Structures are given as C-alpha cells and as structure tokens.
Amino acid sequence: MNQKLYMQVIIQAIRDSASSDEKKVYKAFDWFGSVDFEEICLQANLNPQHLRESLLKLINSKDRKKISEDIISAINGMAWQREVINH
C-alpha cells in the first residue's frame, strides 16, 4: 500500500472519532491505542505517539469536530511539505 492510502485510513479514523455515532467514536479511540494504529502511522511516516497526544484532546472536548479537523489539517500540511521537499 502507498503512504497516501495509509494517511487516508488515519484521517478517516480521526473523523470517526468526532462522529455523532458513539459506536464509531468508541471504535476509533480503541484503534488509536492498538498496535495496528502504530504500524499504519509508521507506514504513513507519522509519529504514533505525537498523534496520540493530539488525539487525547478530542476525548473530553466539547468541539471534537473542530479539533479533529485541526489535526487533519496539520497532517495534510506535513504531507504536503514532505511532498514539496521530495520533488
């Protein structure tokens, strides 16, 4: 699989963590603590510990949607910078 696909898997899980569907939220947060999450992060060239620290802000936030979109924007910004540097 390519790096962009792994990135999209992570982004979808972040969106799920801000969902109004509590089942999706639970599954997303459960996945964030898994070994699979760590492996996907490494394949996407993201630091799983740093990402988990950011995701902790979502747990008790009243505006999970905004924080999740902020995290996604930061991830996309990092990916864009890497793309520019590598070309």
JOFENGI-V963008 format. One record per helix or strand. SS is the DSSP state (~ for helix, > for strand). FROM is the first residue (numbers start at 1). TO is the last residue. Records with the same first field share a line. If there is no record, write none. Layout:
SS: FROM-TO  FROM-TO
//
This chain:
~: 3-17  22-32  35-43  48-59  64-86
//
